[in-house]
Structure formats: structure tokens, C-alpha cells
């Protein structure tokens, strides 16, 4: 009976008001910043004038999406706090980013992350990296849209709102604000989303904690349940053993130090010191985030016994939504869904901007129209954003049919583990190691990619041959899934490194490339901060975000009043708290912005 009650509850009309209001504000922010885009650098790198804390928030939000809530909540629900241990590999990855790579990328002083490849090697290597890394990012982004749409469908529950409609709506909204305002719009929207997401998940965390009787009640209930694994509160637990954790940490290191979208955040700030602060801020938020985000899924193991047993394998990926629908009131549920969608919106907004920058600056501006001025580049940047968004959305529509055959988590891990090492190791090697030449970098990409493809094919064959045994034998399932994925990452890393070494060791570096390389590393040895144009007007993020929060808080308060007049006062105090905090945060930001302006005057 309990499970039926949960399954039949969906978002209500007042939730839709808050959800649609949120999307309207996001599009408004994107349109607002259109007037500040004067140069290609403004569109793709925000003019290197972004405060470090804003770039850190954007980096954090850009590093995950709704898949974060789907995948990690599923792991937390089934296996316990090992989900936090896996997520905390980001904190480890931020250590070398803080000490070295953040400064290195900022010192490269390029508008797009791939811009240094031609400076470091040659045009051929540059184009190879553009076209090998591009498909990986598009597929990864399509999976994010698919995961977000999967998350929204059961929450909305309308018969017409199927997976295809959800994909089209999410994809369209994302393109709208990405194409309007460039990187500045992405960054300021991230700040707004950070506030909404933060308020929603903190309140959800508190209510989930209360629902299970506090930490003591949670632990006692979990330990008393015979269905819960004995390793539920172990930081390393099967099937995610130490080998898996180490390999995942290696993959995380590569992703967070060489990913196109994430590197851009270091280029948005003015100084190398600011870039280091971005990495530090990212590390702190990546440590605190899992503690709050994953707790509702852990609490659900004690609070939703109706989902235990046979149904858990079919519905564990929905546990975050199911828990929210059970304990959150109407209104706040809409705010939470908006906040969770914001994770994907942030990630895709950043990715679209960076991919558009790569396509515009690294292909159109170098191959098609080398004489293009800034105005033409900005215009083509917007065209390319629309094209990338459309292709990504269409790909997501196609990938939804693979969902019927493959697990979404397996698809994501296999794609990233198979192809990311080949591109990202070669990428970092070109940035750091002088002895790596263009042929070595290209060879590393080739050997790593071949290795990744062969291992995916082999794994597919083995899973097909032993399909029935995998379904009934946990040990075999572990070896052909988690263990195979871990081993694949290790093999792909070794194959890429071997290709890098062989290609560089046994090929002579052309004179022109040698000169380019020496000039590149000479520039990289000098700290050179850009001159900031103090005469240009850049809108404070506090002002616009404050206004957006004021509007959203006012809408929330109106919704609460309307609900009360209609006799629906479910958990009125909780809704009032959320709405009031949103409104007061907006008022505080507006006051701070006006105070700064008065001081400057």
C-alpha cells in the first residue's frame, strides 16, 4: 500500500508554477547578458573578468547534472556511504589542480581550451584533438539530457509528458539561454541555480533526517534490517572495491584537469592566484556536497520499506524523487525539481558554450574564415551553439532506445572510461611534457582509442554470452561489470601512455614544431596577468541574481497564499521558510550590490 501511494503522487499545479517560473528567469538572465557581448572573448571566456568565487560555483555546478542524483543516489540507496567515497575522488583531483594545473591553464592564456594545441604542436595535431574530443563531449551531454528527462518523467507523471517530450523541452530551454548570453550568462545563471539548489537540498536534507529519527534512528533502523548489506556504512564496499575506487580516482583526475568545459572556468578569471582559488573552492564544495545530496537516498533505505525486495532493482534509480514526493510539501517539491534540473542546465550551458568556442575559434576561425572579425565570430558562436544543442538533443532522443537494452550507468562509465584517457592524457602531456611531440600526441590518441573500442566490444560479447549467468550470479556480474570497467580504465591509460612514448621517442620533431614548442614553454614560464579594461561596465552578479531571487521568492509566497486560500496548507511552515529564505537572499544581494556601487561612486 505504501509503495502504491508513493508511485501515484506527482507534481501538482503549484509545483508547475514554480518550475516554469524558474525556467523563465533562466531565459531572462541569458537574454539580459546579450548586450554585454562585444567580442569573441566576452562570449567564450567572459572577458577574463569573472570573480573567482563565481567561477568556482560555476565549475562545481558544471561538474555534475541530474545524473548525479540518479546514479549516486542509486548507489547510496543500494550499497551505502561508498557513494560518498566515490564522489570524493573529486576532492583528491582538486589537489593537483590547485597546486599546478589551474595556474598552468590560466598561464596558457587561450580563449578556448584547445587553443594551445596549435601553439604547442601544429595545425594537424590541433584538428585531430578537436575532432576526437568533440564527439565524446556531445555523447556525454546527450546522456545528461537523457538522464534529466528520465528524472522528470516520473515526477511530472502526465500521460503526454513522455521521455521524448521531456528531452525536447530540456534541450530547447538549454539552447535558449546558452545562445543568448555566452559564458557570462552561464556563470550568472549558475549563481542563481546555486542558491535555488542549495536552499532546496538543505531543506530536503533536514526533513529526511527528521523523518528517520535523526542519525541515531537511521543507524539503528539500517542495522536492524536483514536486507541491508552489512557493509552499508563502510567507505569501501562491494561491488565498488578499492581497485574500482583507485581507477575511478584516476579517471576523475583526468576529467577535472583536462575536460574542455571545466578548464574554461580557469580562463574566466583575471589572475593565476584566482585560478587557484577556483580549484580550492571547487574542492571544498565537492567535499560538502555529497554529505547533503546523498543523505536522502541513504535515509530512504530506512524510510521506504515498501521499495525493498524485488522492486528495488527496478526503482532504485528513482529513489531521490520518490523520497522527495513522500516527505516534501507541494510547492517545495517544485522548487526542488527546479533546483535539480538546474544541475543539468548548468552543465550543458557550460558545455555548449565551450564546444561552440572550439567549433568557432578552432575550426571556423582557423580553417574556414581566418580573417573573421570579432562580430562575425560571436554570431557564428551563437549559430554553432544552436547546432550543437540540436545535435545533442537529437542524439538524446536516439539514446533513449538504448535505455531499453543497456543500463544508463553502464553506458556513461563505459564511454568515459574508454575514450577519455586517450584524449585527456595526450592533452595534459602536451601541456606539461616538453619531449612529447605532435606525432606522439596523435599516436597516444590512436592507441588509447583503439584500446577503448576493443574493450567495449569484448565486454559486450562477454555480457551477451553470459547474460543469464550474470543475472543470477553476483560474482560473475561483478567481474564482467565493475571489475571489467576498472581494468578497462587501467588498460586504456597504459595504451595511451605507451602510444605517447613510442610516437615521441621514435619520430623526429620537425624544425617548425620544435620552434613552436620552445616558444610555447618559454611563454608558459612567465607569469603574465592580463590588463583588465577598467573603463568597461560589467554588471555585478549580485544585482541580477538578487533581483531573480526576489522575483522567485515573491512568486513562491504568492503560491503559498493561493494554496492557503484554497484550503491546502500542507506543511505551511516548511514552504514559508523556503520562500522567505529565497526572498531574503535576493534582498540581501540587492542591498550588497547597491552598497558596492555607492562605495565606488
N, C-alpha and C positions, 0 to 999 in steps of 0.2 A: 504493500500500500504506500509506503514511504517513497519508494522509487517511482511509482506512478505519479505521485504528487509533484515530485521534482521534475519529472520528464514533461509534464503538461503545462508548466509555468513558463511564460515567455516575457519579453519586454512589453510594457504597456504603453498607451498613447503618450503619457507624460515622459516616459523614458525616451520616446522618439523625438519629442520636442527638444530635450537636452542634447540628444545625439546629433540631430540636424543643425541645431544652433551651433554646436561645436564645429561642424564641418563648414558652416557659413563663415564663422570667424577665421578659420584657417585660410579659406579662399580670400577673404578680405585682407589679411596680412600679406599674402602673396601679391595681390594687386597693388597694395599700398607701396611696396618697395620697388615697384616697377619704375617709378620716377627717379630713383637713385642710381639706376644702371646706366652709366655713361660710357664705360669702357669694358672690354672683354675681361679685364682683371676684376672689375666690380662684379661681373656676373658669375665668374667661375671661382674666384678666391676672395670675394667680399672686400677687395682693395687692401688686403692685409691690415685691416684696421679694426679687427674684432677683439673685444676684451677676452682675456684668457679664460675666465670663468664661463663665459657664454660658449666659447669653443669647446671647453671641457664638457659642459652639459650636452651640447650637440653631439660630441664624439660618443658620449655614453649612450644617448638615445639612438644614435645611428648604428650602434653595435648590436642591437637586438631588435626583434619585431614581435608580433603576436606569436610567432613560433616559440619565442622564449617562454611564454606562458603555457603553450601547448606541450612542447617537448619536455622542458624541465619539470613542469608540474606533473606530467605523467610519470617521470622517473621518481620524483619525490613521493608521489602517491603510492607507487608500487614498491619502491626499494628504500625510501627514506632520505636521510640527510646527505647521502652520497651525491645527490643532485647539486647540493651547495658546493661540495668539494670539486666537482667538475666545473661548475660555473666560476669558482675562484681561481681557476687557471689564468683567467684574465688579469687578476691582480699580479701574478707572477710575471706575465708578459709585459706588464707596465713597468717593471723594474729596469730592464734594458732599454725600454722606450724612454724612461726618464733620464737615465744616465747617459744615453748615447744617441739612439735613433731619432728622437724628437728634435734634437739640435741638428742632427745630420740632415734630416729632411728640410728643416727650416733654412739651413745654410745653402741647400741646393737652389733655393730662390727660383722656383719654376711655378707657373700658373697651374699646370696640370701635372699630376704625379709622374706621368711618363715623359714629361718634357725633358728630363735629364738624359734619357737614353740616347738621343741623337748627339747630345753634347759629349756623353761618355764613350759611345761606340761609333755608330754610323747610321745612316738612314735605313739601311736594310734591317739591322737589328731592332731599330726603333719601331718599324712597321710590323715586324714579327711579334714583338711584345704587345703591340696594340691589338692585333687580330687573334692572338692566342689567349690573352686575358679577357677580352671583350665578351666572348660567348659565355665564359664561366660566370661573369658578373650578371649577365642577362638571365641565365638559367637560375642562378641563386635568387635573384629578385623575383622571378616568376614563382618560385616556390614560396617566397614570402607572401606574395599576393594570395596564392592558393591557401596557405595556412591561415591567413587572416580571414579569408572567406569561409573556410571550414569552421572557424571560431564563431563567426557572426550568424551563420545559418541556424544553428540550434537555439541561439539566444533570441533571434527575431521570431522564428517559428511560423511565419506566414507561408501559406501554400505557394504563393507566387514568388517568394524570395528563395529561389533555389541557388545552387552553387554558382551557376553561370551568371545569373543576375548579380550576385554578390561580387563576383570577380570584376564584372564590367563597372559597377558603381565605384568600388575601391580604386580600380585602375584609373578611371576618369577623374575622380577627385584629386588623386595624386598628381596627375599631369597638370591639372589646372593651376595649382599654386606653385609647382616647380617651374613651369614655363614663364610665369609672370615676373617673379622677383629674384631668381637666381639664388646664389649662396646666402646673401643677406636674409632673404625671405625664409630659407631653410633654417638658418640659425635662430631667427626670432620666433618662428613657429615652434622650434624645438624648446625654447624657453617657456612659451605658453603651454606646450604639451607637458613639459616637465612639472609645472605647477599643478595642472589638472591630474596627471597620472599620479604624482606624489600624494596629493590630498586623497584621491580615491583609494589607492592601495594601502595607505596608512590606516584609514578608517576601516577598510576591509580586514586588515591585519588585526586591529583591536577587537572587532566584532567576532572574528574567527577565534581569537584567543579566549574571549568571553564565552563563546558557545561551547567550548570543550572544557571549561572549568579551569582555565589558566594552564601554565606549563605543567604543574603537578598533575592536574586532571588528565592532560593529554598523555603524559608518560605512563601513568597508571593504566589508562584505557588501552593504549597500544600494547603494553607489556602483557596485559591480561587476555588479549585476543590471540587465539591459536592460529589465525590465518595470516598474521603479520610476520614477516621474516624476522628471525632473531637478530639479524644484523641491521635492523631498521635505523638504529641510532649510531651506526658505525660510519666513520668518514669515508672508508673504502669498503665497498660491499659488492658481492656478486650480483649481476654479471659484469659489473664495472670494476674490474680488479685494478691492481697497481699498474700493470702493463698498459691497460687501456688509458688510465689517468695520465701516465707519462707521455704516451703518444698523442693524446688529446692536448696535453700541455704544449707539445712541440707544434702541433697544428695551430693552436691558439697564438703561440709566439709569432709564427709566420703571418697569420691573418692580421694581427693587431700591429704589426710593424711594417707590413708591406701591402696591405689592402688599399686599393685606389681610393675608395670612399673615406677611409679613416685617416689616411695620410693628409688629405686635403685640410683637415682641421688644424694641422700644424702650420700650414701655409697661410691660414687666415689671420694669424696673429702677427704682431709687429716685430717681436724680438725672439731670439733663441731662448732666453730666460722664460718668456711667456709660453713658448712651446713646451718647455719642461714642466711648467705649472699645469698645462693642459693634461699632460700624461699623469701627473700626480693626482689631479682632480679626478681623472678617469679611474685610477686605481682605487681611490677612496670610495667612489660611488659604486664601483664593481664589487667591493667588499660588502658594503651595506645593503645593496640591492637584493641579493639572494635571500638574506635573512628575512626581509619583509615580503618579497614576492612569492617565495616558495612555501611560506608557512601555511596559507590557506589549504594548499594541496596536502600538506602533512596532516593538518587538523582534520581534513576530510576523511582520512583513514579511520579516525576515531568517531567522527560525527555522522558519517553517511554509511552506516552498516548495510543499508539496502543496496548499495553498489558493490558490495563484496560478493564473492562467489563467482559464478560463471559469467556474469555481466561485466566484471571489472576489465577484462581484456578488450571488450568491445567499446567501453565507455570511459576508460581511464584518461584518454586524451581530451575529454570534455570536462574533467573534474573541476577545473578552476571555474568554469561557467556554472556548472551545477551547484557548486558550493555557494557562489555568489547569488544565484537565483533563490537559494534556500534561505539565506540569512540577511540579504540586503533588502531594504525597502524600495518601493517604486520611486523613481527619481534618482536616487543614488546609484541604482543599477545602471541607468542610462549614462550617468557620469562615468562610472567605471568602464563601461563598454567603450565610451568615447576615449578615455584615457588609454585603454589597452590598444584600441585602433591607432592611437597616436604613435605607439611604438613603431608600427609598420610604416605609418605615414612619414615619420621622421627618417627612418632608414631608407625608404625608397626615394624620398625627396633629396636626400644627400647623394644617393647612388645615381639618380637620374642626372643631377647637376654635374657630378664628376664624369660620368660616361659621356654626357653631352660635351663636356670640356675636352675629353680625349678625342672624340669624333670630330669636333670643330677645330681645335688647335693642332692636334697631332695628325689629322688626316686632311680635312678640308683646307686648313690654313697652310699646310706644308706641301701637299700634293696637288690639290685642285686649284686653289687660288692663293698662291704665296703672297700676292700683292693686296690681299683683302685688308681693308681698314677696320678699325675697332667697331664701327657701327654695323658693318656687314657681318663681322664675326659674332656680335651679340645677336643679330637677327637670325643667323644660322644656328647659333646656340639654342635659341628657342625652337626653331624648326626641328633640330635634332632631338631635343627633349621630347617633343610630341611623338616623333618617330620611335624613339627608344621606349617611351611609355606604351605606345600602341603595340609594338612588337612584344614587349614583356607581358602585357595583358593578354594578347592572343596566345602566347606560349603557355600562360597560366591556364587558359581555357582548355588547351590541349592536354596539359599535365593532369587535369582533374580526372581524366580517364585512366591514367596510370595508377591513381589512388585506389582504384578498384582491385589492382593486382599487387602493387607494392606498398609497403609502409612508408609514410611520408618521412619519418625519421631516417629510415634506411636510405632513401633517395638522397636526402640532404647530406648525410655523413659520407656516403659513397662518392658523391660528386666532388665535395670539398676535399676529401682525403685523396682522391685520385688525381685531381688536376691542380689543386692549389700549390703543392710543393714544387711542381715543375716550374710554374710561373714565378712564384714568390721567392724561392731560394735564388734563382738566377737574377731576379730583380735586386735583392739585397746584396748579392755578390758584386754586382756592377756598381753599387753604391759604395761598397766598403773595400773590396779587394782590388788592388792595382793590377795584379798579374792576370786577372780574368779579362779575356778579350772578347770581341763580338762573336767569333766562331765558337768559343767556349760557352758563352751565354746561350746562344741558339742551340748548341748541341745539348746542353743541360735541359732546355725546354723540351727538345725532341725525345730524349731518353726518358725523362720523367713522365711525359705524356703517354708514350708507348707503354711504359710500365703500368700506368694507371688504367689504361684501356684494357690491357691484357688481364689484369687482376679483376676488373669488373666483369669481364666476360667469363673468366674462370669461376668466380663466385656465383654468377648467375647459373652456370651449368651445374655446379655442385648443389645449389639450393633447389634446382629443378629435379635433379636425380634423387635427392634425399628429402623431397618435400614432405612425405608422410612421416618419416622418422624425425624430422626437425620439429614437427607439430607435437610430437609426443615425448621426445627425448630432450630434456633441458640441457644436458651436457653437450650433445651434438649441436643443438641450437646455439649454444654459447660459442663453440668453436667455428661455426660457419657464419656467425653474425658478428658479435662483439670482438672476438679474438681475431677473426679474419680481417675486420676493418682496422684493428690496431696494427696487425702485421703488414697490411697494405700500406698504411701511412709510413711505416719504417722502411719498407722496400722502395717506395716511391721517393722518399728523401734520399736514400742511398743511390738510387739510379740517377737522380738529378745531379747530386754531388759528383758522381763518377763521370757523367757527361761533361760537367763543367771543367773538371780537372783534365780529362783526356782532350777535349776540344781546345783548351787553352795551352796545354803542355805540348801538343804535337802539331800546332799550327803557328805559322809566323804572323805576327801582328803587322799589318800594312803601315807604312810610314804615316799616312794621313790619320789613321786611327790612333797611332801612338802619340802623335802630336795632340789630338783631341783629348786623349786620356790624361796626358800630363797637364794640359791646361785646365781640365776639369778638376783634378785633385789639387792643383795649385789654388784654384778658386775656393775649393772646399776647406782649405787650410786657413782661410782668412775669415774672421768674424766681420761681417758687413751687414749692418742693420739698414733697412730701407728708410728713406726720408718720408715722413708722414705729411700729407698735404693738410696743414692746419687751417687752410682757408676754406676747405670744402665742408659742407654741412652734412653730418651723418646723424640720423635720428637715433636717439637713445632707445635701447630695447626696453628700458623700464617704462617709458611713456606709453608705447604702443601695447606692450604686454599688460601694463596696468589697466589701460582702457579696455582691453579684451577681457580681462578678468572681471572688471566692474560690470561689463555687459553680461557676461556669462553668469556671474553671481546674481545679478538682478533678474535674469530670466529664471534662474533656479528658484529664487524667492517667490516670484510670481507663480511658478508652477506649484510650489508648496501651498501658497494661499488658495489657488484654484482647487487643489486636491482637498484641502480642509473644508472649503465651502461645499464640496460635493460629498462630504462625509468620509473621505479617505484620509485618515490621519495616522496611517501606519508608521510607527517609529518616527514620529514628528520631530523629536529632539535630535535624532541622528541626521535627518535631512537638513534641519535648521543649522546644525553645526557645520555640515559640509558647505552649504550655501553661504553661510556667514563668513567662514574662513576664506572662501573664494572671493567674496566681495571685499573683505577687509584686506586681503593680499593685494588686490587691484588698487584699492585706495592708498595703501602704503607705497606701492611702486609709483603711482602718480605723484604722490607727495614728494618722494625722493627725487624724482625726475625734475619737478619744478624747483626744488631746493637747489639742485645742482646747477640749473640754469640761472637762478638768481645769484648764486655764488660766482658763476662765470661772468655774469654781467657786472 
